[in-house]
């Protein structure tokens, strides 16, 4: 596959698939928000209709509700008021974070002009760990690789008495990333533990 084909922008349908697969859905938050607003609006409309027809309120008449709100915090237990306030704050924080955070999943895109290719970060980490331990000459238990959107962290516990080349490991991992090739390409950070493993 040529570099030109790899870098070519995907068509709109493929771009939509890639975005859906790499970003968490906001549908649950949207449905919850719409449901809460709908329930509140229907209740207010119901109470207003009862008042218009001269009926007794179902729970609280509109003027009583406004009077109760205007008199807060008097007439209510401070502990209950604090609990309700905390609940409202957490609900607001949930909606706020859903609105402002990108909601990216732990996945990377592999550019392909003919298909939408998405790979889990765990799969990438497994491949990079294999390359790192081959370069370091250690066992699978001595290498831990974590992959995020912008950073690959490689933690190596060398065998006691056998030094490892940190720069060579970083170069090998970077080469494996370029061969994949994932997008966006994360930076590589290698950390060699000061404590070696004995008897491996």
LINDA-V343384 format. One record per helix or strand of 3 or more residues. SS is the DSSP state (H for helix, E for strand). FROM is the first residue (numbers start at 1). TO is the last residue. Records with the same first field share a line. If there is no record, write none. Layout:
SS = FROM-TO, FROM-TO
This chain:
H = 3-7, 12-22, 27-52, 62-70, 78-100, 121-136, 140-142, 166-180
E = 107-110, 118-120, 143-147, 151-156, 187-192
